[in-house]
Amino acid sequence: MDMDFNESGEKPRFTTKKREGESRVYDISMFKPYKGGQGEYDHIGTYEVVDESESVDIAEKKLLNLIKLLSGKKSLENLSNLTDTRLLFTIVPKKKESDPSVINFRTYDGNGVSTENAVLILEKGVLND
């Protein structure tokens, strides 16, 4: 059984927090331990919802699933009953090795062309790149 972050007693590797003053931008932090088990969270990226028609509730559920994946958790919330779209993504090729990782998310409802949904930007090395 996969335990929830709160039940495990250990700090999650990644966390997210809505950026103050921004309704659809979230900061992502990663726990970086020191010797002796102590450590702190450092800002390592952002998630910005660009589809203004998407409810904040659904956007936050998608982001929490991403945070779970980054943290190595496999128990994701099934969101298929909340939306009639598929979530697609594209990893943007880097121009320089030191560039951050950029992932564009798009939604597709089965008709026409997919719609831009969100952008995830993570500093180099977070995705083992």
FENZI-V323525 format. One record per residue. N is the residue number from 1. RES is the residue in one letter. PHI is phi in whole degrees, -180 to 180 (none if undefined). PSI is psi in whole degrees, -180 to 180 (* if undefined). NEAR is the number of other ideal C-beta (glycine too) atoms within 8 Angstrom. Layout:
N;RES;PHI;PSI;NEAR
N;RES;PHI;PSI;NEAR
This chain:
1;M;none;130;2
2;D;-84;125;6
3;M;-86;149;6
4;D;-71;155;6
5;F;-53;-46;8
6;N;-66;-30;4
7;E;-82;-24;6
8;S;-76;-24;7
9;G;82;-7;3
10;E;-109;155;4
11;K;-70;137;5
12;P;-66;149;9
13;R;-67;-36;8
14;F;-126;147;12
15;T;-137;166;9
16;T;-140;153;12
17;K;-151;137;7
18;K;-63;134;9
19;R;-71;131;9
20;E;-61;131;4
21;G;82;-3;3
22;E;-120;124;7
23;S;-79;-21;5
24;R;-133;24;9
25;V;-121;132;11
26;Y;-125;135;12
27;D;-89;142;11
28;I;-117;132;15
29;S;-122;153;12
30;M;-124;136;10
31;F;-76;125;12
32;K;-119;106;8
33;P;-75;152;7
34;Y;-102;175;8
35;K;-62;144;4
36;G;88;6;4
37;G;91;-13;5
38;Q;-78;169;7
39;G;175;-171;9
40;E;-153;165;7
41;Y;-90;131;9
42;D;-115;140;7
43;H;-65;127;7
44;I;-129;0;10
45;G;175;-178;12
46;T;-139;156;11
47;Y;-130;120;14
48;E;-121;124;10
49;V;-86;118;12
50;V;-100;-15;9
51;D;-85;100;10
52;E;-71;-13;6
53;S;-83;-13;3
54;E;-79;134;10
55;S;-66;148;5
56;V;-60;-37;9
57;D;-60;-47;6
58;I;-68;-42;11
59;A;-59;-43;12
60;E;-69;-35;9
61;K;-66;-40;11
62;K;-63;-44;12
63;L;-64;-42;11
64;L;-63;-36;10
65;N;-64;-40;11
66;L;-63;-42;10
67;I;-64;-40;13
68;K;-62;-44;11
69;L;-62;-45;9
70;L;-60;-35;10
71;S;-83;0;10
72;G;86;11;6
73;K;-84;147;9
74;K;-109;-13;6
75;S;-89;92;5
76;L;-96;153;8
77;E;-78;130;6
78;N;-77;119;5
79;L;-106;5;10
80;S;-63;-27;5
81;N;-80;-8;4
82;L;-99;-16;6
83;T;-148;151;7
84;D;-103;30;3
85;T;-124;160;7
86;R;-100;144;7
87;L;-100;121;9
88;L;-112;158;9
89;F;-145;156;8
90;T;-135;129;7
91;I;-88;120;7
92;V;-75;127;7
93;P;-61;142;4
94;K;-83;143;8
95;K;-84;-37;4
96;K;-128;150;5
97;E;-59;-31;5
98;S;-82;-5;4
99;D;-66;152;9
100;P;-70;163;8
101;S;-82;132;14
102;V;-123;128;10
103;I;-124;122;12
104;N;-96;130;10
105;F;-106;141;13
106;R;-134;151;12
107;T;-109;147;14
108;Y;-134;124;9
109;D;-100;7;8
110;G;95;-6;4
111;N;-122;130;3
112;G;64;-133;2
113;V;-105;150;3
114;S;-68;159;7
115;T;-115;138;9
116;E;-61;133;9
117;N;-116;-53;11
118;A;-158;164;13
119;V;-130;129;11
120;L;-110;126;12
121;I;-124;122;11
122;L;-125;138;11
123;E;-62;156;8
124;K;-53;137;9
125;G;97;-20;6
126;V;-65;-39;12
127;L;-95;21;6
128;N;57;40;4
129;D;-98;*;7
